[in-house]
Amino acid sequence: MKHLFKSLAIGLGFSVAFAAPAMAIDYPTPQPLAKGVQASFDNLKVSEKIRIAYMPPATEFNYYIAIGEGIKALAAQQPNVETFMLAPQSGADINGQMGMIQ
């Protein structure tokens, strides 16, 4: 038991001694995209449905689900657009992601 406490104390000492504080990164202020560079439905003329695939890296985070719902809501406003989401459950499933893309 004495050796266990000694090992824990040494391990804790090393982790405290070598741990560096997290530094904040200064990112540049985001700039809006120039007018006309984003894709738009305004000039789209098609006679059949357009299918838009939303392929997030995973469905395990609500963030990606919320983005998908926003895409569906916007697409629902367009008469010839349908959307679908295709993603693995986990972002760690790289093979699943690649298989879906291929």
Secondary structure, 3 states (H helix, E strand, C coil): CHHHHHHHHHHHHHHHHHCCCCCCCCCCCCCCCCCCCCCCCCCCCCCCCEEEEECCCCCCCHHHHHHHHHHHHHHHCCCCEEEEECCCCCCCCHHHHHHHHC
